[in-house]
Amino acid sequence: MKPLQYFGTSLPLTWLLDERKLLFYRKAMVHSKTVLRTLMSAVHSVYVSLCDKYDINKPYCSIRCIKQSLWNAFTKSVAL
């Protein structure tokens, strides 16, 4: 199934869910509202562990960087 998703340029559902989480956490952490940043500090470890899972070196990198890192990790996991 992975090669089919690879050639169709589509991530598996679990990877898409992780991508959504990463993008949400990143947007919330750089938000200017103090209350939101304080709440997000409680889940910072979850965000960092997801970054480690997909080899994202800079947690505050761009959205494009996050998406590219997930795609690169998926590409490495596909056995062609």
C-alpha distances in whole Angstrom, upper triangle without the diagonal:
4,6,5,6,9,10,11,12,11,11,9,12,14,14,15,18,19,19,22,23,24,25,28,29,30,32,33,35,36,38,41,42,43,43,39,39,41,38,35,37,36,32,33,31,28,28,29,26,23,25,25,21,20,23,25,29,31,30,32,30,29,27,25,25,23,21,21,21,17,16,17,16,12,13,15,12,9,10,11
4,5,5,6,9,10,10,9,8,8,11,12,12,14,16,17,17,20,21,22,23,25,27,27,29,31,32,33,35,39,40,41,41,37,36,38,36,33,35,34,30,30,29,26,25,26,24,21,22,22,18,17,20,22,25,27,27,29,27,26,24,22,22,20,18,17,17,14,12,13,12,9,9,11,8,6,8,9
4,5,5,6,8,10,10,10,11,14,16,15,16,19,20,19,22,24,24,25,28,29,29,31,34,34,35,37,41,42,44,43,39,39,41,39,36,37,37,33,33,32,29,28,28,26,23,24,24,21,19,21,23,26,29,29,30,28,27,25,23,23,22,19,18,18,16,13,14,14,10,9,11,10,6,7,7
4,5,5,6,8,9,10,10,14,16,15,16,19,20,20,22,24,24,25,28,29,30,31,33,35,36,37,41,42,44,43,39,39,41,39,36,38,38,34,34,33,30,29,30,28,25,25,26,23,21,23,25,28,30,30,31,29,28,25,23,24,22,19,19,20,17,14,16,16,12,12,14,13,10,11,10
4,6,5,6,5,6,7,10,13,12,12,15,16,16,18,21,21,21,24,26,26,27,30,31,32,33,37,38,40,39,36,35,38,36,32,34,34,30,30,30,27,25,26,25,21,22,23,20,18,21,22,25,27,26,28,26,24,22,20,20,19,16,16,16,14,11,13,14,10,10,13,12,9,12,12
4,5,5,6,7,9,13,14,12,13,17,17,16,19,21,21,21,24,26,26,27,30,31,31,33,37,38,40,40,36,36,38,36,33,34,35,31,30,30,27,25,26,24,21,21,22,19,16,19,20,23,25,25,27,24,23,21,18,19,18,14,14,14,12,9,11,11,8,7,10,10,7,10,10
4,5,8,10,12,16,18,16,16,20,20,19,22,24,24,24,27,29,28,30,32,34,34,36,39,41,43,42,39,38,41,39,36,38,38,34,34,33,30,29,29,28,25,25,25,23,20,22,23,26,28,28,29,27,25,23,20,21,20,17,16,17,15,12,13,15,12,10,13,13,10,12,10
4,5,9,11,14,16,15,14,18,19,18,20,23,23,22,25,27,27,28,31,32,33,34,37,39,41,41,37,37,39,37,34,36,37,33,33,33,30,28,29,28,24,25,26,23,20,23,24,27,28,28,29,26,24,21,19,20,20,16,16,18,15,12,15,16,13,12,16,15,13,15,14
4,7,10,13,15,13,12,16,17,15,17,20,19,19,22,24,24,25,27,29,29,31,34,36,38,38,34,34,36,34,31,33,34,30,30,30,27,25,26,25,21,21,23,20,17,20,20,23,24,24,25,22,20,18,15,17,16,12,12,14,12,9,12,13,10,10,14,14,12,15,14
4,7,9,12,10,9,13,14,12,14,17,17,17,20,22,22,23,26,27,28,29,33,34,36,35,32,32,34,32,29,31,31,28,28,27,24,23,24,23,19,20,21,19,16,19,19,23,24,23,24,22,20,17,16,17,15,12,12,14,11,9,12,13,10,11,14,13,12,15,16
4,6,8,6,6,10,10,10,12,14,15,15,18,19,20,21,23,25,26,27,31,32,34,33,29,29,31,29,26,28,28,24,24,24,21,19,21,19,16,17,18,15,13,16,17,21,22,21,22,20,19,16,15,16,13,10,11,12,9,7,11,10,7,10,12,11,11,15,16
4,6,5,6,9,10,11,12,14,15,17,18,20,21,23,24,26,27,29,32,33,34,33,30,30,32,29,26,28,28,24,24,24,20,20,21,19,16,17,19,15,14,17,18,22,24,22,24,23,22,19,18,19,16,13,15,15,11,10,13,12,9,11,14,11,11,15,16
4,5,5,6,9,10,11,12,14,15,16,18,20,21,22,24,26,27,31,31,32,31,27,28,30,27,24,27,26,22,23,23,19,18,21,19,15,18,19,16,15,19,19,23,24,22,24,23,22,19,19,19,16,14,16,16,12,13,16,14,12,15,17,15,15,18,20
4,5,5,6,9,10,11,12,14,15,17,18,20,21,23,25,26,30,30,31,29,26,26,27,25,22,24,23,19,20,19,16,16,17,15,12,15,16,13,13,16,17,21,22,20,22,22,21,18,19,19,15,14,16,15,11,13,15,13,11,15,16,14,15,18,20
4,5,5,6,9,10,10,12,14,15,16,18,20,21,23,24,28,29,30,29,25,25,27,24,21,23,23,19,19,19,15,14,16,14,11,12,14,11,10,13,14,18,19,17,19,18,18,15,15,15,12,10,12,11,8,9,12,10,8,12,13,12,13,17,19
4,5,5,6,9,10,11,12,14,15,16,18,20,21,23,26,27,28,27,24,24,26,24,21,23,23,19,20,20,16,15,17,16,12,14,16,14,12,16,15,19,20,18,19,18,17,14,14,15,12,10,12,12,9,10,13,12,11,14,16,15,16,19,21
4,5,5,6,9,10,11,12,14,15,16,18,20,21,25,25,26,25,21,22,23,21,18,20,20,16,17,17,14,13,16,15,11,13,16,13,13,16,16,20,20,17,19,19,18,15,16,17,13,12,15,14,11,13,16,15,13,17,19,17,18,22,24
4,5,5,6,9,10,10,12,14,15,16,18,20,24,24,25,24,20,20,22,19,16,18,18,14,14,14,11,10,12,11,7,10,12,10,10,13,13,16,16,14,16,16,16,13,15,14,11,10,13,12,9,12,14,12,12,16,17,16,18,21,23
4,5,5,6,9,10,11,12,14,15,17,18,22,23,24,24,20,20,22,20,17,19,19,16,15,16,13,11,13,13,9,10,13,11,10,13,12,15,15,13,14,14,13,10,11,11,8,7,10,10,7,10,13,12,12,15,17,16,18,21,23
4,5,5,6,9,10,11,12,14,16,16,20,21,22,21,18,18,20,18,15,18,18,15,15,16,13,11,14,15,11,12,16,14,13,16,15,18,17,14,15,15,14,11,13,14,10,10,13,13,11,13,16,16,15,18,20,20,21,25,27
4,5,5,6,8,10,10,12,14,15,19,19,20,19,15,15,17,15,12,15,14,11,12,13,9,8,11,12,9,11,14,13,13,15,14,17,16,13,14,15,14,12,14,15,11,12,15,14,12,15,18,16,16,20,21,20,22,26,28
4,5,5,6,9,10,11,12,14,18,19,20,19,16,15,17,15,12,14,15,11,11,12,9,6,9,10,7,8,11,11,10,12,10,13,12,9,10,11,11,9,12,11,8,9,12,11,10,13,15,14,15,18,19,19,22,25,27
4,6,5,6,8,10,11,12,16,17,19,19,15,14,17,16,13,15,16,13,13,15,13,10,12,14,11,11,14,14,13,15,12,15,13,10,10,10,9,7,10,11,8,9,12,12,11,14,16,16,17,20,21,21,23,27,29
4,5,5,6,9,10,11,14,15,16,16,12,12,15,13,10,13,14,11,12,14,12,10,13,15,12,13,16,16,16,18,15,17,16,12,12,13,12,10,13,14,11,12,16,16,15,18,20,19,20,23,24,24,26,30,32
4,6,5,6,9,10,13,14,15,14,10,10,12,11,7,10,11,8,8,11,9,7,10,12,10,11,14,15,15,16,14,15,13,10,10,12,12,11,15,14,12,14,17,16,15,18,20,19,21,24,24,24,27,30,33
4,5,5,6,9,12,14,15,15,12,10,13,13,9,11,13,11,10,12,11,8,10,13,11,10,14,15,14,15,12,13,11,7,6,8,9,8,12,12,9,12,15,14,14,17,19,19,20,23,24,24,27,30,32
4,6,6,6,10,11,13,14,10,10,13,13,10,13,15,13,12,16,14,11,14,17,15,14,18,19,18,19,15,17,14,11,9,11,10,9,13,13,12,14,17,17,17,20,21,22,23,25,27,27,29,33,35
4,6,5,9,9,10,10,7,6,10,9,7,10,12,11,11,14,13,11,14,16,15,15,19,20,19,20,17,18,16,12,11,13,13,12,16,17,15,17,20,19,19,22,24,24,25,28,29,29,31,35,37
4,5,8,9,10,10,8,5,9,9,6,8,11,10,9,12,12,10,12,15,14,14,17,19,19,19,16,16,13,10,8,12,13,13,17,16,14,17,20,19,19,23,24,23,25,28,29,29,32,35,37
4,6,9,10,12,9,7,11,12,10,11,14,14,12,16,16,13,14,18,17,16,19,21,20,20,17,17,13,11,8,11,11,12,15,15,15,17,20,19,20,23,24,24,26,29,30,30,33,36,38
4,6,8,10,7,7,10,11,10,12,15,15,14,18,18,15,17,20,19,19,22,24,23,23,20,20,17,14,11,14,14,14,18,18,17,19,22,22,23,25,27,27,29,31,32,33,35,39,41
4,6,9,8,8,11,13,12,14,17,17,16,20,21,18,20,23,23,22,25,27,26,27,23,23,19,17,14,17,17,17,21,21,21,23,26,26,26,29,30,31,32,35,36,37,39,42,44
4,6,5,6,9,10,11,13,15,16,16,20,20,19,21,24,23,23,26,28,28,28,25,25,22,19,17,19,19,20,23,24,23,25,28,28,28,31,32,32,34,36,37,38,40,44,46
4,6,5,6,9,10,11,13,15,15,19,20,18,20,23,23,23,26,28,28,28,25,25,22,19,17,20,21,21,25,25,24,26,29,29,29,32,33,33,35,37,38,39,41,45,47
4,5,5,6,9,10,12,14,14,18,19,18,20,23,23,23,26,28,28,29,26,26,23,20,19,22,22,22,26,26,25,27,30,29,29,32,34,33,35,38,38,38,41,44,47
4,5,5,6,9,10,11,12,16,16,15,17,20,20,20,23,25,25,26,23,23,21,17,16,19,19,19,23,23,21,23,26,26,25,29,30,30,31,34,35,35,37,41,43
4,5,5,6,9,10,10,14,15,13,15,18,18,18,21,23,23,24,21,21,18,14,13,17,18,18,22,21,20,22,25,24,24,28,29,28,30,33,33,34,36,40,42
4,5,5,7,10,10,13,15,14,16,19,19,20,22,24,25,25,23,23,20,17,16,20,21,21,25,24,22,25,28,27,27,30,31,30,32,35,35,35,38,42,44
4,5,6,8,9,12,13,13,15,17,18,19,21,23,24,25,22,23,21,17,17,20,21,21,25,24,22,24,27,26,25,29,30,29,30,34,34,34,36,40,42
4,5,5,6,10,10,9,12,14,14,15,18,19,20,21,19,19,17,13,13,17,18,18,21,21,18,21,24,22,22,25,27,25,27,30,30,30,33,36,39
4,5,5,8,10,10,11,14,15,15,17,19,20,21,18,19,16,13,14,17,19,19,23,22,19,22,25,23,23,27,27,26,28,31,31,31,34,37,40
4,6,8,9,10,12,13,15,16,18,19,21,22,20,20,19,15,16,20,22,21,25,24,21,24,26,24,24,27,28,26,28,31,31,31,34,37,40
4,5,5,7,9,10,11,13,15,16,17,19,17,18,17,13,15,18,19,19,22,21,18,20,23,21,20,24,25,23,24,28,28,27,30,33,36
4,5,5,6,9,10,11,12,14,16,16,14,15,13,10,12,15,17,17,20,19,16,19,21,19,19,23,23,21,23,27,26,26,29,32,35
4,5,5,6,9,10,10,12,14,15,14,14,14,11,14,17,19,19,22,20,17,20,22,19,18,22,23,20,22,26,25,24,28,31,34
4,5,5,6,9,10,11,13,14,13,15,15,12,14,16,18,18,20,19,15,18,20,17,16,20,21,18,20,23,23,22,25,28,31
4,5,5,6,9,10,11,12,10,12,11,8,11,13,15,14,17,15,12,15,17,14,14,18,18,17,18,22,21,21,24,28,30
4,5,5,6,9,10,10,9,10,10,7,10,12,15,15,17,15,12,16,17,14,14,18,18,16,18,21,21,21,24,27,30
4,5,5,6,9,10,10,11,12,10,14,15,18,17,19,17,14,16,17,14,14,17,17,15,17,20,19,18,22,25,28
4,5,5,6,9,8,11,12,10,13,14,15,14,16,14,11,13,14,11,10,14,14,12,14,17,17,16,19,23,25
4,5,5,6,5,7,8,7,10,11,13,12,14,11,9,11,12,9,9,13,13,11,14,16,16,16,20,23,25
4,5,5,6,7,10,9,13,13,16,16,17,14,12,14,14,11,11,14,13,11,14,16,15,15,19,22,25
4,6,8,10,13,12,15,15,17,16,17,15,12,13,14,10,9,12,12,9,11,14,13,12,16,19,22
4,6,9,11,11,14,13,15,14,14,11,9,10,10,6,6,9,8,6,9,11,11,11,14,17,20
4,6,9,10,13,12,14,14,14,11,9,11,11,7,8,11,9,7,11,13,11,13,16,19,21
4,6,7,9,8,11,11,12,8,7,10,9,6,8,11,10,10,13,15,14,16,19,22,24
4,6,9,8,11,13,14,10,10,13,12,9,12,15,13,13,16,18,17,19,22,24,27
4,5,5,9,11,12,9,9,13,13,11,13,16,15,15,19,20,20,21,24,27,29
4,6,9,10,12,10,9,12,13,11,13,16,16,16,19,21,21,22,25,28,30
4,7,9,11,10,9,13,14,13,15,18,18,18,21,23,23,24,27,30,32
4,7,8,6,7,10,11,11,13,15,15,16,19,20,21,23,25,28,30
4,5,5,7,9,10,11,13,14,15,17,19,20,21,23,25,28,29
4,5,5,6,9,10,11,13,14,16,17,18,20,22,23,27,28
4,5,5,6,9,10,11,12,14,15,16,18,20,21,25,25
4,6,5,6,9,10,10,12,14,15,16,18,20,23,24
4,5,5,6,9,10,11,12,14,16,17,19,22,24
4,5,5,6,9,10,11,12,14,16,17,20,22
4,5,5,6,9,10,10,12,14,15,19,20
4,5,5,6,9,10,11,13,15,18,19
4,5,5,6,9,10,11,13,16,18
4,5,5,6,9,10,11,14,15
4,5,5,6,9,10,13,14
4,5,5,6,9,12,14
4,5,5,6,10,12
4,5,5,8,10
4,6,8,10
4,6,9
4,6
4
